[in-house]
Amino acid sequence: MKSVYDPSTEFDIARSETPISEDGYKIGEPKYLECAYCSARVLLTEEPSPGIDELAHDPFCGQRFAKTTWWQEHFTAGSPSA
């Protein structure tokens, strides 16, 4: 399993390109967390929102299994919480 902190992983923050009246975000305000290599993205909200671990990567994306240390410690086989 690859770490999201590995220098070869890339994620982008996409900013709103429309006025607040259209999407609720000011022009230039961070709107999405996106994978730099596929169509995976999650909407950034004021409420807790999904993060890097929840990105639904395309099936053949090289970052599909990139996870944070926290996720790896809590959800992989053999971890104390698994």
Kinemage of the C-alpha trace (Angstrom):
@kinemage 1
@onewidth
@group {chain A} dominant
@subgroup {mainchain}
@vectorlist {calphas} color= white
{ca met a 1} P 0.000 0.000 0.000
{ca lys a 2} L 1.332 3.400 -0.949
{ca ser a 3} L 1.345 6.399 1.382
{ca val a 4} L -0.368 9.631 0.328
{ca tyr a 5} L 2.739 11.337 1.698
{ca asp a 6} L 5.014 9.599 -0.829
{ca pro a 7} L 6.639 12.250 -3.055
{ca ser a 8} L 5.284 10.482 -6.152
{ca thr a 9} L 1.634 11.032 -5.168
{ca glu a 10} L -0.128 14.173 -6.343
{ca phe a 11} L -3.417 15.741 -5.364
{ca asp a 12} L -4.875 19.096 -6.348
{ca ile a 13} L -7.231 21.601 -4.791
{ca ala a 14} L -9.643 22.868 -7.454
{ca arg a 15} L -11.073 26.310 -6.870
{ca ser a 16} L -14.553 27.515 -7.716
{ca glu a 17} L -14.788 29.259 -11.064
{ca thr a 18} L -18.357 30.467 -10.616
{ca pro a 19} L -20.002 33.048 -8.357
{ca ile a 20} L -21.375 32.130 -4.946
{ca ser a 21} L -24.900 32.437 -6.367
{ca glu a 22} L -24.246 29.418 -8.626
{ca asp a 23} L -22.494 26.899 -6.396
{ca gly a 24} L -22.291 28.397 -2.905
{ca tyr a 25} L -18.542 28.998 -3.228
{ca lys a 26} L -16.855 32.347 -3.879
{ca ile a 27} L -14.808 32.582 -7.074
{ca gly a 28} L -11.361 31.259 -6.212
{ca glu a 29} L -12.466 29.508 -3.012
{ca pro a 30} L -11.256 25.878 -2.617
{ca lys a 31} L -14.040 23.590 -3.837
{ca tyr a 32} L -12.689 20.096 -4.591
{ca leu a 33} L -9.854 17.823 -3.506
{ca glu a 34} L -8.834 15.977 -6.680
{ca cys a 35} L -6.495 13.223 -7.770
{ca ala a 36} L -3.945 14.617 -10.232
{ca tyr a 37} L -4.112 11.450 -12.382
{ca cys a 38} L -7.758 10.429 -12.641
{ca ser a 39} L -11.295 11.735 -12.229
{ca ala a 40} L -11.457 11.131 -8.447
{ca arg a 41} L -12.559 14.132 -6.428
{ca val a 42} L -14.485 15.077 -3.299
{ca leu a 43} L -16.336 18.289 -2.523
{ca leu a 44} L -14.788 20.354 0.269
{ca thr a 45} L -17.408 21.566 2.744
{ca glu a 46} L -17.566 23.365 6.079
{ca glu a 47} L -18.868 20.132 7.587
{ca pro a 48} L -16.455 17.228 7.901
{ca ser a 49} L -16.101 15.913 4.375
{ca pro a 50} L -14.400 12.878 2.867
{ca gly a 51} L -10.668 13.256 2.418
{ca ile a 52} L -7.826 11.662 0.506
{ca asp a 53} L -8.594 8.192 1.877
{ca glu a 54} L -12.121 8.290 0.433
{ca leu a 55} L -11.272 9.380 -3.107
{ca ala a 56} L -12.929 6.968 -5.557
{ca his a 57} L -10.043 6.595 -7.996
{ca asp a 58} L -10.477 5.186 -11.481
{ca pro a 59} L -9.754 1.416 -11.562
{ca phe a 60} L -6.317 1.770 -13.165
{ca cys a 61} L -5.119 4.899 -11.338
{ca gly a 62} L -1.644 4.513 -9.848
{ca gln a 63} L -2.807 6.347 -6.726
{ca arg a 64} L -5.833 4.113 -6.166
{ca phe a 65} L -4.366 2.499 -3.052
{ca ala a 66} L -2.578 5.546 -1.617
{ca lys a 67} L -3.769 5.932 1.975
{ca thr a 68} L -2.832 8.004 5.013
{ca thr a 69} L -0.897 6.446 7.872
{ca trp a 70} L -4.011 6.729 10.054
{ca trp a 71} L -6.098 4.770 7.520
{ca gln a 72} L -3.416 2.108 7.156
{ca glu a 73} L -3.160 1.673 10.939
{ca his a 74} L -6.927 1.369 11.418
{ca phe a 75} L -8.138 -0.545 8.372
{ca thr a 76} L -5.437 -2.962 7.196
{ca ala a 77} L -5.260 -6.590 8.221
{ca gly a 78} L -3.199 -7.192 11.334
{ca ser a 79} L -3.709 -3.707 12.762
{ca pro a 80} L -4.916 -3.476 16.388
{ca ser a 81} L -8.329 -2.099 15.319
{ca ala a 82} L -8.914 -4.488 12.414
